Amino acid sequence: MTSQEAEVHLSKYRALLKAWTMAVGGFSKDDSDALYVQLEQGQDLLAQIALECPEKSYSVDMLINSRSRTWPGFADQRIPRPASRQT
């Protein structure tokens, strides 16, 4: 994998992470569970990027930590959003 290919995959994962964060936060109508599954499936590729492109390992760590430390408890504890809320 080249550095450019790794950056493309990292950009896609960042976009997916953003979509999931918006869904978990109640700011979009996307299915947060389905997005979470996609994030989980992408972790193997992130690990491969970190091994093959060591200069990208910090970005990989940031993406993994952003997903795994911030939101899992929030999704269970957040209060329900009003149905008529504007986004």
N, C-alpha and C positions, 0 to 999 in steps of 0.2 A: 504494500500500500504506500502510495506517495504522500507527501505532506499535503499536497493540494486535495487529494481524495479524502484524507483524514479531515481536513478543514470543512469540506462539503458535508461529511457525515456529522461533524460537530455542530455545524449550523442547523442541520435538520433536527438534531436532537434538542438544540436550544429552542427551536420553534415549537417542538412537541412539548417540551417542558413548560414553555410559556402558555400554550393552549391548556395544558393540564392545570397549571396554577390558576388560570382564569376560571376554569370549570370548578375547581375545588373552592375557590373564593366566592363562587356564585355570580360571577360576572359574565359568564357565557352559558349557553344551554347545552354545551357538549357533554358527553358522558364521561365523567371523570374516571370511572372504573375502567372503561375501555382504553382511555388514554394512559392510565397507569400501567395496564398490561403492555402497551406498546413501549412505555419507558423501561419496563422490566426486560422486555425482549431486546432492547437496544443496549443493555449493559454489557453483553458479551462483545459487541462490536467496540464499545468504549474501552474495554479491557484490551482488546486487540490493538486499538489505536495507541494506547499508552505504552504497550510493549514495542510496537513497530516504529513509533514516532515519539521518542522520549521528550522531545521539545513540546509536545502537546499534553504531557501527563498532568500538568497543572490545570489545564482546561478540563481535562477528564475528571480530575478530582473535584473541581468546583461544580461540575454538572451533577456528579453522583451525590455529593453532599447537599446540594440545593434540593434535590428530590428526597433524599432519605432522612434528613434531619429536620426540615422545616414543616412539612405539610401532613404527614400521616396522622398525627394526633389531631390536627386542626380539622380534618375532614370528619372525624368522629364527633368532635365537640362543638362545631359551629352551629349557631342557631338557624332555624329555617328562614329562608328569604321570603318576603312577601311575593305573592304571585303577580301582583300588578306593578312591581318595581321596574323602573326604567333602567336600562343598561347603556 
